[in-house]
Amino acid sequence: MLHALLATAGVRSRARAATDADDLERPSGPPATWTALGELGSALDAVRLVGALPRLSAAPRGDGHLVVDIPGWQAPELTGAPLRRFLRRLGYDARGWGFGTNMGDPRRDVERLAERVLELVEETGSPVSLVGWSLGGVIAREVARRHPAAVRRVITYGTPVTGGAGHTTIARVYGRGSDVDAERVAQRLDAESPIRVPLTVVFSRRDGVVAWQACIDRASAAVEHVEVSSTHLGMGVDPDVWAVVADRLAAPRLR
């Protein structure tokens, strides 16, 4: 009971590792309506930051390497500012992706972010880490797939890896459309060119925008899954997400 109260207040973490992805459910469509309605309380996730301040202040220090933060669909770059500020205080060179609001054109954005990442690697002399929220995570994954030597680590939260928009609330409005084809393309890419960089997937069963089952990566070899308990819109200010990001960024570089 006490642990639950402390977790609710943010003093303790609600994050936990999901050790066996094969035991988790497969996606079957968008989140349930009642789960989607839970997004109305997303602002409450930020309240836990107050109680979490002591443990966040004790997060491992960064080594100064560059971290690029990528916003979600239709989200301005400003949405990642609180997380970037936290990471800079830990010692990272945390920056936004540099393209403003994510307008929802992943093909274009993968191309231009890949070009930007290669420029940054040449500028700094070392690979970058990519942190992506929702569609931002999709973009981060594809950049890492194309240029594994330029990417040190990828961390995504609330990011669909199967089914495209078919497993999001968007599907309720527009239907699945061509997402069956998008899923086939994703499966082909995973088979022919799997992501080889360390990958941390953060998901939540309270996600009312992206079905949590669609966030599970069953194809990448160097992937881990961490479950949190925030809404989709609240993930950017969830102290448990911040703590996971800080912990994984501090992990030793594997190559």
Helices and strands as residue ranges (DSSP letters): H 2-9, E 16-18, G 21-23, H 33-37, G 38-41, H 44-57, E 66-70, G 77-80, H 81-90, E 93-96, H 106-124, E 128-133, H 135-146, G 148-150, E 151-157, G 164-167, H 170-174, H 179-192, E 199-204, G 212-215, E 223-228, G 235-237, H 239-249
